[in-house]
């Protein structure tokens, strides 16, 4: 991957992540119950993403050889796709039990999900 392609992949991956999170929230909870919070954008998050771009720039200037290691680029792309697949599988498995709001108390209609992708995590918490 050329350096400019790597750089273009970053905002593209972010766009795909955030729009798919928002779309899944609408599909699962309905448009009337979803707000712009489901885009998962905060000041702190945007600052972190800007720091990521700065890091990319510094690496490009001070360690350009890092950007030419194709296996690292492809491994990173693979990990992005794998992470997205696992997260989306978790959201689709949990359905209405998944929200972007952190809950601090038990809701009556909430159930503990232990099937699908969540069955793997339950092996560690018994």
C-alpha positions in Angstrom: 0.0 0.0 0.0 1.4 3.4 -0.9 1.6 5.9 1.9 -1.2 8.1 0.6 -3.5 5.0 0.5 -2.6 4.2 4.1 -3.5 7.7 5.1 -6.8 7.6 3.2 -7.7 4.3 4.9 -7.8 5.9 8.3 -10.7 8.3 7.7 -12.4 5.7 5.6 -12.3 3.2 8.4 -13.6 5.7 10.9 -16.4 6.7 8.5 -17.4 3.1 8.0 -17.3 2.4 11.8 -19.3 5.4 12.8 -22.0 5.2 10.1 -22.4 1.5 10.6 -22.8 2.0 14.4 -25.4 4.6 13.8 -27.3 2.5 11.2 -27.3 -0.6 13.5 -28.6 1.5 16.3 -31.5 2.6 14.1 -32.2 -0.9 12.9 -32.2 -2.4 16.4 -33.8 0.4 18.4 -35.8 2.4 15.8 -35.1 5.9 14.5 -37.2 7.6 17.2 -35.0 6.2 20.0 -31.6 7.0 18.4 -29.8 10.3 18.7 -26.6 11.6 17.3 -24.9 10.2 20.4 -24.9 6.9 18.5 -22.3 8.3 16.1 -19.9 7.9 19.2 -18.2 11.2 18.6 -17.0 13.2 21.6 -14.4 16.0 22.0 -12.0 13.5 23.6 -12.5 11.0 20.8 -11.9 13.6 18.1 -8.7 14.7 20.0 -7.5 11.2 20.0 -8.1 10.8 16.3 -6.3 14.0 15.6 -3.4 12.7 17.7 -3.4 9.6 15.5 -3.0 11.8 12.4 -0.2 13.7 14.1 1.5 10.4 14.9 1.1 9.4 11.3 2.7 12.7 10.2 5.7 12.3 12.6 6.3 8.7 11.4 6.1 9.8 7.8 8.8 12.5 8.5 11.1 10.8 11.1 10.7 7.1 10.3 9.4 6.8 6.7 10.7 3.2 6.5 7.9 2.1 8.8 5.3 3.0 6.2 6.9 0.9 3.6 6.5 -2.4 5.4 3.6 -3.9 3.5 3.0 -6.8 5.9 2.4 -4.3 8.7 -0.1 -2.3 6.6 -2.0 -5.5 5.6 -1.9 -6.8 9.2 -3.4 -3.5 10.4 -6.1 -3.6 7.8 -6.9 -7.2 8.7 -7.2 -6.3 12.4 -9.5 -3.4 11.6 -11.8 -5.7 9.6 -11.6 -8.4 12.3 -12.4 -5.9 15.1 -15.4 -4.5 13.1 -16.7 -8.1 12.5 -16.5 -9.0 16.1 -18.1 -5.8 17.3 -20.9 -6.0 14.8 -21.5 -9.6 15.7 -21.7 -8.6 19.3 -24.2 -5.8 18.6 -26.4 -8.1 16.4 -26.3 -10.9 19.0 -27.2 -8.6 21.9 -29.9 -6.7 19.8 -32.0 -4.6 22.1 -29.7 -5.3 25.1 -26.9 -3.3 23.4 -27.0 0.5 23.6 -24.4 3.2 23.3 -25.4 4.5 26.8 -23.5 3.1 29.7 -26.0 1.8 32.2 -25.3 1.9 36.0 -28.3 -0.1 37.1 -30.3 -3.1 35.9 -33.3 -2.4 33.6 -36.3 -4.7 33.7 -36.2 -5.6 30.1 -32.4 -6.3 30.0 -31.2 -9.8 29.8 -27.7 -11.2 30.1 -26.6 -12.4 26.7 -24.5 -15.6 26.8 -25.0 -17.0 23.3 -23.4 -16.2 20.0 -20.2 -14.4 20.2 -20.8 -13.7 23.9 -20.5 -17.4 24.8 -16.8 -17.1 24.3 -16.4 -14.4 26.9 -18.5 -16.3 29.4 -15.8 -19.0 29.6 -13.6 -16.5 31.4 -16.1 -15.2 33.9 -17.4 -18.3 35.6 
